[in-house]
């Protein structure tokens, strides 16, 4: 009978989408401890999104069911063992989900307040029993992927740092940031490319965010990061995307030093676009390289102005000069 191994010092990669999280994730899989030996390919870019919505993620009807399954590399025996070991926890979470859905008070008042207060978030996480659930999941994922150390990337987990550390007290988190104007421009560029390729508009909504909404989310991510850094200074590392594409070897050595690991002989991932041509986004498997992105080709002047004015203090604090940076698309 399978038993989930204990997960020690897992590594989580977070940051705004289109900021290099997949690039860093692939690069770290060059290391033997992180490489998924049981994958059909040399690297994998699956996201779990589990800290954002742990309740119901393992129900086949849930929107997050497939990402959770993909990260297990479709290992049916690992999934069955996980469901067996967490049957009671999953029933408890389904009960909570039904109670919240049935009660306007729980949904709009109490749950909302617990969700956004620091102590309240930790209390809600403990009450949901999400910590034991995810510790078991990542244990079986470690086994299914054939890795020695757990490595996961989900950009949106940058907003879930209290939950990550409540679940794994010894976790290491790497946040990769990019100039906000370039991030939004890269969203729009990707949207144009995917639309031209015939991808349904319903799959592209995440790529078209109004500038004010994007600026607010970027600010919230930085605020969450600063709060977590005060509490866990030795367990968080912030990187810049621009540095990664300019000198990837130096940045990756910095990452391995932070993780307390020896860098592998081959630091940089190979070009896998040909072998991963059937993947939804084969460009994610390109080698690390810098290309020029002109934000003015994808964003209106008032959108750029909105970002630069709203995020002026953050742009300065991160050491960026005013205006977009030339970087990879």
N, C-alpha and C positions, 0 to 999 in steps of 0.2 A: 504494500500500500504506500502510495506517495505521501511524503510529508514535506511541507514547505520549509526550505532552509531559512535560517535567520539572515536578515539583510543588515549588513554592517556598513556604515558610512556611505550611504547611497549618494549619488551625484545627480542634481537636477539643473537643467539648463532652461533659463527663462529669458524673457525680453519681448519687446514689441514684435509682432509678425513682420516679416520682410527686413529683419535686422541681423540675420546671420545665425539664427539658432540652429537651423538644419546644417549649415556649413560647419559649425563647431561640433555638432553632434556626430556628423560623419567623420570628422577629423579625429575625434577622440576614440572612435571605434577602430582606429589603427592599432590601438594598444590591445595586447592579448587579454587583459583583464576585462575590457569592455566589448571586445568583438563578439557578436552573436554567432557562435559556432553552429547553431542549428538552423540558421537562416539560409534561404536558397541563394542569397547574394552576399557579397563581401561586407555590405553595410545595410543598415535599415534606418528609416526616418520616421517610424511610427510614433504617434503621440497618444497618450492615454486620456488626457483631460480629466483625470479622475479626481483630483483635488478640487476641481471646479464643481463637479456634480457627482459625488460618490453614491448618493442614494439612487437606486434604480439602474445604475450603469451596467449591472450584470443581468438585467431583465432583457430578453430578446426583443421586447417591444420598445425599449428605450433608444433614444437617438444616439447615446454614447456607447451602445453595446458593441458595435463593430470596432471602434478604436481600441477598446479594452481587449477585444479578442485578437486584433491584429498584433498588439504588442506581445501577446503570448505566442506569436508566430503560428496561429491556428492550431496549437497543440491541444487536441481534444482531451487527452488524458489529464493534462495540467488544468484545463478548465473544469473538468468533471471533479477533480480532487479539490480544487478551490471551492466550487459550489457545495461540495459535501462538507468541507470544514467550516464554511461560513453560512450554512443554511439558517441557523438561528439568528445571526446578525442581519442577514438579508430580510428575514421575515420581520424583524424589529424595524428595519428601515422602511419597508413597505407600509407598515402600520403608521409610522410617523408621516410618511408622504401622504397617505390617505387622510389623516387627521388635519394636516396643514391645508390640503386641498378643500376639505369640507368646511373649514372654519375661517371666515373672513378675519376674525380677531387674530388667530394664530398667524395667518398669512400676511396681514398688513401691519400689525402692531408689534406683537412680541417677537416674532421671527425676524422682522426687519431690524428691530433694535439690537437683538442679539447678533445679527449678521455683521453689523458695522462697528460695534464697540469691541475694543481689544479683548478684555476679559470675557465679554459675551460670546465672541467668536470661539474662544477656546472652550467655554462651557458648552456651547451648542455642538461643537465637534465631538467633545467627550460624550455628551448625551446621545448623539447620533450613533455612537460606537463606530465612527468612520476610521479611527486610528487602527484598531485591530483588524478591521476589514482590509484596509490597504496594505498593512504590513504582511498579511497573509497573501494578498494578490501579488505584491512585488517579490515575495519569496518564491512563489510558483513561477513568476515571470523570469526570475534569475535562473531557475532550473530549466524552464522551457527554452530560453534563449541560449543556454549553455555558456553563460558569462560567469566570471569570478566576482565581479563587482557591478552593482546596479547603476545604470546610466539611463536617464530619461529626459526628454525635452518636450515641454508643452509651453509655448509662449505665454498663454494666459495664466499659468501658475505663478507668474510674478506677482499677482494679486492675492496669492494664497500662501504667503510665506509663514504666517502664524500656524496654519494647518500643517504645512510640511514639517516644521520643527516640532509641533506637538506630536506628530506621528513618528518622526525619526529624529531623536535628539542629537544624533551625531551626523546629520546630513550636511553635505556641502552643496552650496547653491552658487551657480555662475550666472550672472545677468549680463547679457550683451546688448549694448545700446547703439543707436545710430542717430545721426542728425535728424530731428523730427521732420524737417521739410523733405529730406531724401526718403524717409520711410513712407510718407504719404504719396510722394511721387512714384515710388516703386510699386505701391499698391495699384495706382492708376495704370502704370505701364503694364503690369501683370494682367490687369483687368482687360485692357485693350487686346493683348496678345491672346488671352483665353477666349475672348469674345470672337476674335477673328478665326480661331480654331474651331468654332462652333460649339463651345461649351455652353450649356444652358445658363440663362441669367440667374436662375434660382441658386446655382452653385457659386455665383460670383458676388453675392450681396456683401460678403465680408470685405471685399476689396474696394468697395465704394462707400467710404465713410465721410460724412461732412467734416470739414476742417475743424469747426468748434468741438464736435464730439471727439475727434481724434486727439485734439489738444488736451481735453479734459482727461481722457484715458491715460495719456502720456504723463500728465502731472500726477495722477493717482498712482501710477506705477512707481514713479520716482519717490513719492511720499512713502509708499509701502516699503520700498527698498531702504530708505534712510531710517525709518523706524526699526526695521529688522537689523540693520547694521549696528545700531546702538546696543541691541540686545545680544547679537551673535556676531561680534566683529571678526572673529577668527574663522567663521564658517561661510562667509560670503565674499565673492570676488566680482568686481565690476570690470567689464572689458568694453572697448569701443570696436565697432564693426570696421571702422576706417583703419584702425591699427591692424586688425586681423588680415584684411586683404592687402595691406601695404607690406607687412612683414609677418607672414603666418608662422614661420618657424619660431621667431622670438616670442610671439604671443602664446603659442602652444607650449613652449618651454615654461613660460610663466604659469600657465594653467597646471601643468604637471607638478611644478614646485608647490603650488597651492594645495594640490591634492595629495602631496607626499608620495609621488610616484616617479619612477624613472621613465623618461620619454622613450618611446619605441625607436628602433633604428630608422624606420620609415615614418617620418612625422606626418607627411601630407597625403591625403587620399588621392587615389588615381582617378582618371576620367572614366566614369562608369555609364555614360549616357547611352552607349551602344547596347550594352547588356541589360540596361534598365529602360529600354525604349518603350516597354509596355506599361511602365509606371504612369500614374496620373500626371505627374510633373517631372519628366526625365531631366529637366534642367537642374533639379536639386542635386543631381549626381555629377555635375560638372566639376572640374578642378577649381581650386581657389584662384581667382584672378580678379583684377580690378579693371572695370570698364567705366566709361564716362556716362553719367546720368545727368541730363539737363532737366532740372525740376520744372523750368518754364515751359517745357514741351508737354507736360502732363497736368500742371496745376495752373489755375487762373491767378492773376496778380493779387486779387483780394484774398485768396486762400493762403498764399505764401505770407502775405502781410498779417493775416489772422494768426498763423502759427508763430511767426517771429515776434509779434507783439505779446501774445498770450504767454508764450514760453520764453520770453526774453531772459528772465532770471535763471531759468533752468539751462538754457543754451549757454549762458555765460559760465554758470557753475560747472558745467561739463567740459569747459575749455574749448567750445566750438566758437568759431568766428561767426558774425552775423551772415546770413545767407546760406544757401545749400552748399554741401560739399560735393566734390567729384568723387564718386565711388562706384562700386559694382551695382548693377541693377537689381 
